[in-house]
Amino acid sequence: MSKPERYPYSVQQKVAWGDMDAFGHVNNVVYARYFETARASYFNDMGLWESPQKPAEGGPVLTHIEMDYRKQVRFPETIDISVKLESVKNRSFSIICSMWNQAGECVLTGKAELLWFNFSTGKPAAIPNAYKEQFLQQNS
């Protein structure tokens, strides 16, 4: 396991009481939601969406996610989720993340692979140039 790092973009996430499982720590599936929230915030702050409710012909769909759990997290912790574009291809891209507790310890590292999908045709499509250019700017 490589040494975790903090990435340039980050969001704060308060742990809710209901995020914990019967063992008293954040349930593993909740981290996927945290990662998703950070990705959505990242896309929004990049200006990729005029509005989250705006219908679109195409957009990114999650095809693969991996997460390495490093430490337990409990309520009422606030974690810092940092994300970065890792790679951009013609029809897909990947985002990496790291999550940190208030003591500065890395609690999770993760990676998500996304495919640009045309919702009208139901098939993968090339990432539109406007998005691809912005992704490449973020990735440099």
N, C-alpha and C positions, 0 to 999 in steps of 0.2 A: 504494500500500500504506500503510495507516494505521499510526501509531506503535503498537507493541505495548504492552500493559500486563499487569501481574501481577494475578491475580484472587484473591479472598479465600481460596478453598480450594486447597490444594496438596499434592502427594505427591512424594516423592523416588523416582527411578528410577535404579538402577545399570545402566550399559551392560555387557552381557555380551559376551565375546569373539565368541560366535556371532551377535551382532546385526549384525556388520559384514559387508559384501559384499567382493567381490574387489578393490575399489578402496580398501579400508581405512577406510571410514567407515560409519556406521550406514545400513543399507539402508532405502530409503524406506518400505517396507511395515511395518517395525518400528515406525515412529512411529505408525501406526494402532493397533498393539497397545498402545503406551504410552498413547495417548489413551483407548483402551478400558479399560485398567486404572485410569486416573485417574477415568473416569466411574463404573466399578463401585465403586471406593473411596468416591467422593462419595455415591452412592446408599446404600451400606452405612452410612456414617457419618451420613447423614440418617435412618437407621432405616427405610428403605423395604422392607427385606427382613429377615424374622426369621432366615432362613438362606438362603444362596445355593443350597442343594439343594432348598428347599421348592418343590413343584409349585405353579404358579399358573395360574388361568384366563386371566389376561391380563398383559401387561407391555409394556415399550417394545421396539421393534425399530428398528434403524438403517435409515433410508431414504436418507440422503445424508451424505456426508462430504467436506469440502474441507480441504486443508492447503497452506500456503505455507511452503516450506523457505527458511530464511534463512542458516543456517551449517551447516557440517559438524560432526558429532560423532563421536568415536572412543573406543574402549576406552582407559582405564578410567574415563571421565567418569561423573559422577553428575549427572543433570539434574533440575531442579525443574519439575514440571508443574502449572500453575495452571488451574483451571476455574471457570466461572460459568454459571448458567442465563441465557440471553440472552432468551428469550421463551417464553411458555406460552399455548397456545390450547386449544380444546375437546378435540381429539384428538391434538395433537402439541406438541412443545416442542423447543427448540434449546439446545445447550450450546456455549460457546466455550472455547478453551484457548490457552495460550501455554506454551512450553517454554523453559527458560533453562539455560545452561551455568554452570559454577562461576565463570566470570569475570563473570557477570551479563549476558551477551549473550543476546538472544532468538534461539533457533535454529529456532523454528517457531511459527506461529500456525495455528489450525484452528477448524473449526466442524462440529458434528454435528447433524443433524436426526433426530428420533426420533418414531415414530408409536406410539400405544397400540394394541395389537393383542389381540383376543380369540382365544386359541389354540383354544378349543372350536369356535367358529363359523368361524374362518379369515378374519375380517373386522376392519377397523378398528373401534375402539370409543372412547367418551368416556373420558377420563382419570378414574378414580374420584375423587370429591370429596376424600377423605382425602389422596390424593397431590397433587391439584391445589392444595389449600390449602397443603400443605407447599412445593410448588414456588413458589407465589406469595409465600410468606413469604421463601423464599431469594432470590427475584428482586427484593424490595423494598429 
